[in-house]
Amino acid sequence: MMEHIVQTSSRPDALVLDCFAGSGVVGEACRNFGRRAILCEIESRWFRKIRSTLSQKSIFPSVDVQEQEEAKPQQQELFGGVE
C-alpha cells in the first residue's frame, strides 16, 4: 500500500518526508521507486528497527542516522498556570 502511495504521489528522485516512520516501510518504498527519504521516529524501539533495516538492506546510498537522548515528557503550564 505504501509503495502505491509513494509511487503515485511523488516523482523519481523526489524527497519524501515521513514524520512518523514506525517500522520504515515508507523508506523501503522510496528505495524501491527511486525516491529519497527523511524518516523521523521518536520511539527508540522503532528507531532501532529502522536503523537495523537501513543498514542491512542499504536502502539509501548514504544513510545519516542521528540518535538523540530519549526525550522526557514534561507537562507545560498554559498561560502561566492557574492560581
N, C-alpha and C positions, 0 to 999 in steps of 0.2 A: 504494500500500500504506500509506504513512504517513498519507494522508488518511483512509483507513478506520480506522486505529488512533486518530487524533486524534478523529474524529467519534464513534466508538463508546465511547471511554474517558473522554470529558470532556463537560461541558455548555457551552452557549454562554456566552461571556464568562468562561470558566474561565481560570486562569493555568497554562500548560504549561511545565515546565522541561525543557530539553534540554541536558544537561551535555556532550554530545559532538556538537556541532551539525554538524560536517562541512560540507556544502555548503548547509545551511539548509533542507532540504526540510520539516522539522517546522515551521519558521517560516512557510513558504508554506502548508502545510496549515492552520495556525492562522488565517492570514488568510482562507483560503477558507471556513472554517467558523465564523468569528466568535469565535475564541479569542485570548487574549493570550499572549505567549510570552517566556520568558527563554532566550536561546541563549548557551551558553558554548563557546568553542573555543580551544585552546591553540596550535594550529599556525597560524602567521601567514599562510600561503598560503590556507588555508580561511577564516580570519578576513576577509581582504581580499575573497574571493569573496562571503561573506555580506554584508559591508558594501556591496559593489557592487550585489548583488541587492536589498538592502533599499532603497537609495537610488533605484534605477531603477524599482522596482515599487511603491514606497510601501506596503510590506507592513503597516506599523503607522502610525497617525496621528502619533505622536511616537516617534522612534527615538533611544534613548540608547545610542550606541556608545562603548565605552570601550576604548581600546587601551593596553596596558601594555608596558613594555620586555620583550623576549623573555627568558624565564627561562633561566638557565644551569643545566643539571642538575648536581647535586653528590652525591657518594656520602657518606652519613652513616654515622658509626660507630655500631654497635649495641652497647649495654651498655658504652660507654667504650673499645671496642677490645680486641684480644687481645694479651697480652704473652707 
